[in-house]
Amino acid sequence: MNDNFDQAFEALKTYDWGQEPKLVAPIEEAIIASEGNAAQRRELETRLAAVLQSDVPYDAKQYTGRS
């Protein structure tokens, strides 16, 4: 994972469907790249679950659930 990935999670905290999707694209890219890497998948799952349990906007939770 890299700085773009961390920045994408920061952008996700305030994400709504009207924003530029490239802001959160590194999250989807990391999900795809983690295929076959159980440790990386667990890290992603943990971070995505934390988003769902937080008080981020509804659109951010929808995006997270679809990822």
Buried (B, 14 or more C-beta within 10 A) or exposed (E): BEEEBEEBBEBBEEBEEEBEEEBBEBBBEBBEBBEEEEEBBEBBEEBBEEBEEEEBBEBBBEBBEEB
